[in-house]
Amino acid sequence: MLERPKALQDRIFQRLFDQAEIAKYSDAERRLYEASQKEYWDYTSTLETAERKGIQLGAFHEKIDTIHRLQAMGLSVEQIAQGAGMKVDEVKKLL
């Protein structure tokens, strides 16, 4: 009876059986398991943060490229700000 009946193979039941397995761990095994979980969560959190910052950094570089293209077209700072969706003083800082 090592295999579960078909009706108990759903995802929710899998989580329940996984938690039952964890409940059987010794104190040392549980500490190792919790440490590995924490390491995994820290790792995934770090990756998610890096992705968000990468996207933000990419958007910033895109704005700078847009500003320089508009400047090369001979537009005024006011026109560049309007075209880039920024304030005039922000554009001046980046030129």
Secondary structure, 3 states (H helix, E strand, C coil): CCCCCHHHCCHHHHHHHHHHHHHCCCHHHHHHHHHHHHHHHHHHHHHHHHHHHHHHHHHHHHHHHHHHHHHHCCCCHHHHHHHHCCCHHHHHHHC
